[in-house]
Amino acid sequence: MSDDTQKTLCGNVEEELQIKDPQAYIALIKPATHYCEGCGRSAAKAENVCKPQKL
Ligand SMILES: [Zn+2]
């Protein structure tokens, strides 16, 4: 596990980005074009989730 690479949305949610910085979180998920097969989250970019699948 490396924190040097861009953090995934999944990782950000674990750290409660959606509570700490809702605007930053919203920017990551809108407009959602992918979802994470691993955690079920939706994201604007495939690289923002751990197991991206197209919506
Ligand atoms: Zn995930």
PDB file of the backbone (N, CA, C, O) and the ligand in Angstrom, with CONECT records:
HET     ZN  A 101       1
ATOM      1  N   MET A   1       0.842  -1.193   0.000  1.00  0.00           N
ATOM      2  CA  MET A   1       0.000   0.000   0.000  1.00  0.00           C
ATOM      3  C   MET A   1       0.876   1.242   0.000  1.00  0.00           C
ATOM      4  O   MET A   1       1.732   1.409   0.869  1.00  0.00           O
ATOM      5  N   SER A   2       0.659   2.106  -0.974  1.00  0.00           N
ATOM      6  CA  SER A   2       1.428   3.342  -1.037  1.00  0.00           C
ATOM      7  C   SER A   2       0.506   4.544  -1.014  1.00  0.00           C
ATOM      8  O   SER A   2      -0.520   4.555  -1.695  1.00  0.00           O
ATOM      9  N   ASP A   3       0.859   5.549  -0.243  1.00  0.00           N
ATOM     10  CA  ASP A   3       0.078   6.773  -0.214  1.00  0.00           C
ATOM     11  C   ASP A   3       0.639   7.811  -1.177  1.00  0.00           C
ATOM     12  O   ASP A   3       0.139   8.933  -1.252  1.00  0.00           O
ATOM     13  N   ASP A   4       1.696   7.425  -1.921  1.00  0.00           N
ATOM     14  CA  ASP A   4       2.317   8.366  -2.846  1.00  0.00           C
ATOM     15  C   ASP A   4       1.465   8.582  -4.086  1.00  0.00           C
ATOM     16  O   ASP A   4       1.444   9.676  -4.651  1.00  0.00           O
ATOM     17  N   THR A   5       0.768   7.543  -4.504  1.00  0.00           N
ATOM     18  CA  THR A   5      -0.079   7.672  -5.677  1.00  0.00           C
ATOM     19  C   THR A   5      -1.370   8.383  -5.300  1.00  0.00           C
ATOM     20  O   THR A   5      -1.680   8.558  -4.121  1.00  0.00           O
ATOM     21  N   GLN A   6      -2.108   8.786  -6.308  1.00  0.00           N
ATOM     22  CA  GLN A   6      -3.372   9.468  -6.042  1.00  0.00           C
ATOM     23  C   GLN A   6      -4.298   8.556  -5.256  1.00  0.00           C
ATOM     24  O   GLN A   6      -4.477   7.386  -5.595  1.00  0.00           O
ATOM     25  N   LYS A   7      -4.867   9.096  -4.228  1.00  0.00           N
ATOM     26  CA  LYS A   7      -5.750   8.306  -3.385  1.00  0.00           C
ATOM     27  C   LYS A   7      -7.048   8.007  -4.130  1.00  0.00           C
ATOM     28  O   LYS A   7      -7.595   8.869  -4.819  1.00  0.00           O
ATOM     29  N   THR A   8      -7.524   6.795  -3.986  1.00  0.00           N
ATOM     30  CA  THR A   8      -8.796   6.459  -4.624  1.00  0.00           C
ATOM     31  C   THR A   8      -9.951   7.059  -3.835  1.00  0.00           C
ATOM     32  O   THR A   8      -9.826   7.407  -2.661  1.00  0.00           O
ATOM     33  N   LEU A   9     -11.054   7.162  -4.513  1.00  0.00           N
ATOM     34  CA  LEU A   9     -12.262   7.638  -3.853  1.00  0.00           C
ATOM     35  C   LEU A   9     -12.594   6.719  -2.679  1.00  0.00           C
ATOM     36  O   LEU A   9     -13.037   7.164  -1.620  1.00  0.00           O
ATOM     37  N   CYS A  10     -12.368   5.443  -2.897  1.00  0.00           N
ATOM     38  CA  CYS A  10     -12.622   4.461  -1.837  1.00  0.00           C
ATOM     39  C   CYS A  10     -11.807   4.814  -0.592  1.00  0.00           C
ATOM     40  O   CYS A  10     -12.316   4.758   0.527  1.00  0.00           O
ATOM     41  N   GLY A  11     -10.537   5.178  -0.796  1.00  0.00           N
ATOM     42  CA  GLY A  11      -9.686   5.559   0.317  1.00  0.00           C
ATOM     43  C   GLY A  11     -10.141   6.860   0.949  1.00  0.00           C
ATOM     44  O   GLY A  11     -10.106   7.014   2.170  1.00  0.00           O
ATOM     45  N   ASN A  12     -10.569   7.798   0.112  1.00  0.00           N
ATOM     46  CA  ASN A  12     -11.044   9.080   0.634  1.00  0.00           C
ATOM     47  C   ASN A  12     -12.286   8.905   1.489  1.00  0.00           C
ATOM     48  O   ASN A  12     -12.440   9.569   2.514  1.00  0.00           O
ATOM     49  N   VAL A  13     -13.165   8.017   1.069  1.00  0.00           N
ATOM     50  CA  VAL A  13     -14.393   7.791   1.834  1.00  0.00           C
ATOM     51  C   VAL A  13     -14.054   7.146   3.173  1.00  0.00           C
ATOM     52  O   VAL A  13     -14.681   7.444   4.189  1.00  0.00           O
ATOM     53  N   GLU A  14     -13.067   6.267   3.169  1.00  0.00           N
ATOM     54  CA  GLU A  14     -12.639   5.657   4.430  1.00  0.00           C
ATOM     55  C   GLU A  14     -12.173   6.731   5.411  1.00  0.00           C
ATOM     56  O   GLU A  14     -12.332   6.594   6.624  1.00  0.00           O
ATOM     57  N   GLU A  15     -11.597   7.796   4.866  1.00  0.00           N
ATOM     58  CA  GLU A  15     -11.142   8.896   5.727  1.00  0.00           C
ATOM     59  C   GLU A  15     -12.198   9.981   5.865  1.00  0.00           C
ATOM     60  O   GLU A  15     -11.914  11.076   6.350  1.00  0.00           O
ATOM     61  N   GLU A  16     -13.412   9.676   5.438  1.00  0.00           N
ATOM     62  CA  GLU A  16     -14.572  10.564   5.600  1.00  0.00           C
ATOM     63  C   GLU A  16     -14.413  11.903   4.900  1.00  0.00           C
ATOM     64  O   GLU A  16     -14.786  12.947   5.435  1.00  0.00           O
ATOM     65  N   LEU A  17     -13.847  11.859   3.680  1.00  0.00           N
ATOM     66  CA  LEU A  17     -13.744  13.095   2.897  1.00  0.00           C
ATOM     67  C   LEU A  17     -15.130  13.698   2.663  1.00  0.00           C
ATOM     68  O   LEU A  17     -15.290  14.918   2.642  1.00  0.00           O
ATOM     69  N   GLN A  18     -16.117  12.839   2.489  1.00  0.00           N
ATOM     70  CA  GLN A  18     -17.476  13.335   2.214  1.00  0.00           C
ATOM     71  C   GLN A  18     -18.041  14.143   3.368  1.00  0.00           C
ATOM     72  O   GLN A  18     -18.982  14.917   3.189  1.00  0.00           O
ATOM     73  N   ILE A  19     -17.465  13.963   4.561  1.00  0.00           N
ATOM     74  CA  ILE A  19     -17.888  14.742   5.734  1.00  0.00           C
ATOM     75  C   ILE A  19     -16.952  15.930   5.944  1.00  0.00           C
ATOM     76  O   ILE A  19     -17.396  17.042   6.232  1.00  0.00           O
ATOM     77  N   LYS A  20     -15.646  15.678   5.796  1.00  0.00           N
ATOM     78  CA  LYS A  20     -14.651  16.729   6.048  1.00  0.00           C
ATOM     79  C   LYS A  20     -14.657  17.798   4.966  1.00  0.00           C
ATOM     80  O   LYS A  20     -14.503  18.985   5.250  1.00  0.00           O
ATOM     81  N   ASP A  21     -14.840  17.360   3.705  1.00  0.00           N
ATOM     82  CA  ASP A  21     -14.777  18.298   2.582  1.00  0.00           C
ATOM     83  C   ASP A  21     -15.768  17.869   1.504  1.00  0.00           C
ATOM     84  O   ASP A  21     -15.377  17.340   0.464  1.00  0.00           O
ATOM     85  N   PRO A  22     -17.058  18.103   1.763  1.00  0.00           N
ATOM     86  CA  PRO A  22     -18.100  17.647   0.828  1.00  0.00           C
ATOM     87  C   PRO A  22     -17.887  18.153  -0.593  1.00  0.00           C
ATOM     88  O   PRO A  22     -18.146  17.419  -1.546  1.00  0.00           O
ATOM     89  N   GLN A  23     -17.422  19.388  -0.758  1.00  0.00           N
ATOM     90  CA  GLN A  23     -17.230  19.925  -2.107  1.00  0.00           C
ATOM     91  C   GLN A  23     -16.188  19.129  -2.876  1.00  0.00           C
ATOM     92  O   GLN A  23     -16.376  18.835  -4.057  1.00  0.00           O
ATOM     93  N   ALA A  24     -15.102  18.783  -2.219  1.00  0.00           N
ATOM     94  CA  ALA A  24     -14.054  18.004  -2.865  1.00  0.00           C
ATOM     95  C   ALA A  24     -14.583  16.611  -3.209  1.00  0.00           C
ATOM     96  O   ALA A  24     -14.260  16.054  -4.258  1.00  0.00           O
ATOM     97  N   TYR A  25     -15.381  16.072  -2.331  1.00  0.00           N
ATOM     98  CA  TYR A  25     -15.960  14.745  -2.559  1.00  0.00           C
ATOM     99  C   TYR A  25     -16.902  14.776  -3.759  1.00  0.00           C
ATOM    100  O   TYR A  25     -16.852  13.900  -4.622  1.00  0.00           O
ATOM    101  N   ILE A  26     -17.755  15.789  -3.803  1.00  0.00           N
ATOM    102  CA  ILE A  26     -18.709  15.916  -4.902  1.00  0.00           C
ATOM    103  C   ILE A  26     -17.973  16.038  -6.230  1.00  0.00           C
ATOM    104  O   ILE A  26     -18.401  15.472  -7.236  1.00  0.00           O
ATOM    105  N   ALA A  27     -16.854  16.785  -6.233  1.00  0.00           N
ATOM    106  CA  ALA A  27     -16.080  16.949  -7.459  1.00  0.00           C
ATOM    107  C   ALA A  27     -15.553  15.609  -7.968  1.00  0.00           C
ATOM    108  O   ALA A  27     -15.372  15.420  -9.171  1.00  0.00           O
ATOM    109  N   LEU A  28     -15.310  14.684  -7.046  1.00  0.00           N
ATOM    110  CA  LEU A  28     -14.784  13.374  -7.428  1.00  0.00           C
ATOM    111  C   LEU A  28     -15.864  12.454  -7.998  1.00  0.00           C
ATOM    112  O   LEU A  28     -15.566  11.561  -8.791  1.00  0.00           O
ATOM    113  N   ILE A  29     -17.102  12.670  -7.597  1.00  0.00           N
ATOM    114  CA  ILE A  29     -18.153  11.726  -7.994  1.00  0.00           C
ATOM    115  C   ILE A  29     -19.058  12.238  -9.099  1.00  0.00           C
ATOM    116  O   ILE A  29     -19.934  11.510  -9.565  1.00  0.00           O
ATOM    117  N   LYS A  30     -18.861  13.494  -9.529  1.00  0.00           N
ATOM    118  CA  LYS A  30     -19.794  14.033 -10.514  1.00  0.00           C
ATOM    119  C   LYS A  30     -19.070  14.577 -11.722  1.00  0.00           C
ATOM    120  O   LYS A  30     -18.084  15.292 -11.544  1.00  0.00           O
ATOM    121  N   PRO A  31     -19.493  14.287 -12.946  1.00  0.00           N
ATOM    122  CA  PRO A  31     -20.590  13.357 -13.227  1.00  0.00           C
ATOM    123  C   PRO A  31     -20.079  11.926 -13.192  1.00  0.00           C
ATOM    124  O   PRO A  31     -19.062  11.611 -13.809  1.00  0.00           O
ATOM    125  N   ALA A  32     -20.758  11.085 -12.494  1.00  0.00           N
ATOM    126  CA  ALA A  32     -20.292   9.709 -12.335  1.00  0.00           C
ATOM    127  C   ALA A  32     -20.386   8.933 -13.646  1.00  0.00           C
ATOM    128  O   ALA A  32     -21.436   8.892 -14.288  1.00  0.00           O
ATOM    129  N   THR A  33     -19.277   8.324 -14.024  1.00  0.00           N
ATOM    130  CA  THR A  33     -19.262   7.516 -15.244  1.00  0.00           C
ATOM    131  C   THR A  33     -18.816   6.090 -14.941  1.00  0.00           C
ATOM    132  O   THR A  33     -18.930   5.198 -15.782  1.00  0.00           O
ATOM    133  N   HIS A  34     -18.317   5.894 -13.752  1.00  0.00           N
ATOM    134  CA  HIS A  34     -17.833   4.577 -13.347  1.00  0.00           C
ATOM    135  C   HIS A  34     -18.324   4.265 -11.932  1.00  0.00           C
ATOM    136  O   HIS A  34     -18.717   5.154 -11.177  1.00  0.00           O
ATOM    137  N   TYR A  35     -18.288   3.005 -11.608  1.00  0.00           N
ATOM    138  CA  TYR A  35     -18.572   2.625 -10.231  1.00  0.00           C
ATOM    139  C   TYR A  35     -17.531   1.611  -9.811  1.00  0.00           C
ATOM    140  O   TYR A  35     -16.849   1.012 -10.643  1.00  0.00           O
ATOM    141  N   CYS A  36     -17.421   1.431  -8.528  1.00  0.00           N
ATOM    142  CA  CYS A  36     -16.428   0.494  -8.015  1.00  0.00           C
ATOM    143  C   CYS A  36     -17.072  -0.861  -7.747  1.00  0.00           C
ATOM    144  O   CYS A  36     -18.028  -0.979  -6.981  1.00  0.00           O
ATOM    145  N   GLU A  37     -16.524  -1.865  -8.396  1.00  0.00           N
ATOM    146  CA  GLU A  37     -17.037  -3.214  -8.220  1.00  0.00           C
ATOM    147  C   GLU A  37     -16.702  -3.724  -6.816  1.00  0.00           C
ATOM    148  O   GLU A  37     -17.383  -4.591  -6.269  1.00  0.00           O
ATOM    149  N   GLY A  38     -15.639  -3.159  -6.258  1.00  0.00           N
ATOM    150  CA  GLY A  38     -15.226  -3.589  -4.927  1.00  0.00           C
ATOM    151  C   GLY A  38     -16.087  -3.012  -3.821  1.00  0.00           C
ATOM    152  O   GLY A  38     -16.491  -3.739  -2.913  1.00  0.00           O
ATOM    153  N   CYS A  39     -16.380  -1.705  -3.880  1.00  0.00           N
ATOM    154  CA  CYS A  39     -17.130  -1.061  -2.779  1.00  0.00           C
ATOM    155  C   CYS A  39     -18.451  -0.468  -3.206  1.00  0.00           C
ATOM    156  O   CYS A  39     -19.205   0.008  -2.357  1.00  0.00           O
ATOM    157  N   GLY A  40     -18.763  -0.476  -4.497  1.00  0.00           N
ATOM    158  CA  GLY A  40     -20.060   0.022  -4.939  1.00  0.00           C
ATOM    159  C   GLY A  40     -20.161   1.523  -5.039  1.00  0.00           C
ATOM    160  O   GLY A  40     -21.259   2.046  -5.227  1.00  0.00           O
ATOM    161  N   ARG A  41     -19.051   2.242  -4.918  1.00  0.00           N
ATOM    162  CA  ARG A  41     -19.112   3.699  -5.007  1.00  0.00           C
ATOM    163  C   ARG A  41     -19.099   4.124  -6.470  1.00  0.00           C
ATOM    164  O   ARG A  41     -18.563   3.422  -7.328  1.00  0.00           O
ATOM    165  N   SER A  42     -19.692   5.278  -6.742  1.00  0.00           N
ATOM    166  CA  SER A  42     -19.626   5.820  -8.093  1.00  0.00           C
ATOM    167  C   SER A  42     -18.597   6.941  -8.118  1.00  0.00           C
ATOM    168  O   SER A  42     -18.344   7.601  -7.110  1.00  0.00           O
ATOM    169  N   ALA A  43     -18.006   7.142  -9.302  1.00  0.00           N
ATOM    170  CA  ALA A  43     -16.941   8.131  -9.426  1.00  0.00           C
ATOM    171  C   ALA A  43     -16.923   8.709 -10.833  1.00  0.00           C
ATOM    172  O   ALA A  43     -17.414   8.102 -11.784  1.00  0.00           O
ATOM    173  N   ALA A  44     -16.335   9.916 -10.940  1.00  0.00           N
ATOM    174  CA  ALA A  44     -16.232  10.571 -12.235  1.00  0.00           C
ATOM    175  C   ALA A  44     -15.132   9.945 -13.085  1.00  0.00           C
ATOM    176  O   ALA A  44     -15.223   9.945 -14.313  1.00  0.00           O
ATOM    177  N   LYS A  45     -14.099   9.415 -12.445  1.00  0.00           N
ATOM    178  CA  LYS A  45     -12.970   8.853 -13.180  1.00  0.00           C
ATOM    179  C   LYS A  45     -12.682   7.431 -12.722  1.00  0.00           C
ATOM    180  O   LYS A  45     -12.748   7.122 -11.532  1.00  0.00           O
ATOM    181  N   ALA A  46     -12.365   6.577 -13.674  1.00  0.00           N
ATOM    182  CA  ALA A  46     -12.092   5.179 -13.356  1.00  0.00           C
ATOM    183  C   ALA A  46     -10.956   5.052 -12.351  1.00  0.00           C
ATOM    184  O   ALA A  46     -10.985   4.184 -11.478  1.00  0.00           O
ATOM    185  N   GLU A  47      -9.947   5.924 -12.477  1.00  0.00           N
ATOM    186  CA  GLU A  47      -8.789   5.794 -11.594  1.00  0.00           C
ATOM    187  C   GLU A  47      -9.076   6.200 -10.149  1.00  0.00           C
ATOM    188  O   GLU A  47      -8.221   6.037  -9.278  1.00  0.00           O
ATOM    189  N   ASN A  48     -10.267   6.723  -9.891  1.00  0.00           N
ATOM    190  CA  ASN A  48     -10.597   7.146  -8.546  1.00  0.00           C
ATOM    191  C   ASN A  48     -11.181   6.042  -7.672  1.00  0.00           C
ATOM    192  O   ASN A  48     -11.377   6.236  -6.473  1.00  0.00           O
ATOM    193  N   VAL A  49     -11.457   4.888  -8.268  1.00  0.00           N
ATOM    194  CA  VAL A  49     -11.958   3.776  -7.461  1.00  0.00           C
ATOM    195  C   VAL A  49     -11.042   2.568  -7.620  1.00  0.00           C
ATOM    196  O   VAL A  49     -10.247   2.495  -8.558  1.00  0.00           O
ATOM    197  N   CYS A  50     -11.166   1.609  -6.679  1.00  0.00           N
ATOM    198  CA  CYS A  50     -10.200   0.499  -6.677  1.00  0.00           C
ATOM    199  C   CYS A  50     -10.511  -0.561  -7.720  1.00  0.00           C
ATOM    200  O   CYS A  50      -9.592  -1.190  -8.244  1.00  0.00           O
ATOM    201  N   LYS A  51     -11.793  -0.777  -8.036  1.00  0.00           N
ATOM    202  CA  LYS A  51     -12.160  -1.771  -9.061  1.00  0.00           C
ATOM    203  C   LYS A  51     -13.162  -1.162 -10.022  1.00  0.00           C
ATOM    204  O   LYS A  51     -14.347  -1.494  -9.985  1.00  0.00           O
ATOM    205  N   PRO A  52     -12.684  -0.257 -10.897  1.00  0.00           N
ATOM    206  CA  PRO A  52     -13.603   0.483 -11.770  1.00  0.00           C
ATOM    207  C   PRO A  52     -14.354  -0.375 -12.775  1.00  0.00           C
ATOM    208  O   PRO A  52     -13.794  -1.271 -13.407  1.00  0.00           O
ATOM    209  N   GLN A  53     -15.644  -0.069 -12.901  1.00  0.00           N
ATOM    210  CA  GLN A  53     -16.483  -0.661 -13.942  1.00  0.00           C
ATOM    211  C   GLN A  53     -17.270   0.491 -14.553  1.00  0.00           C
ATOM    212  O   GLN A  53     -17.685   1.407 -13.843  1.00  0.00           O
ATOM    213  N   LYS A  54     -17.476   0.449 -15.864  1.00  0.00           N
ATOM    214  CA  LYS A  54     -18.237   1.525 -16.506  1.00  0.00           C
ATOM    215  C   LYS A  54     -19.693   1.464 -16.109  1.00  0.00           C
ATOM    216  O   LYS A  54     -20.270   0.386 -15.963  1.00  0.00           O
ATOM    217  N   LEU A  55     -20.288   2.646 -15.933  1.00  0.00           N
ATOM    218  CA  LEU A  55     -21.724   2.701 -15.653  1.00  0.00           C
ATOM    219  C   LEU A  55     -22.486   2.488 -16.962  1.00  0.00           C
ATOM    220  O   LEU A  55     -23.717   2.495 -16.968  1.00  0.00           O
TER     221      LEU A  55
HETATM  222 ZN    ZN A 101     -13.445   0.614  -4.281  1.00  0.00          ZN2+
END
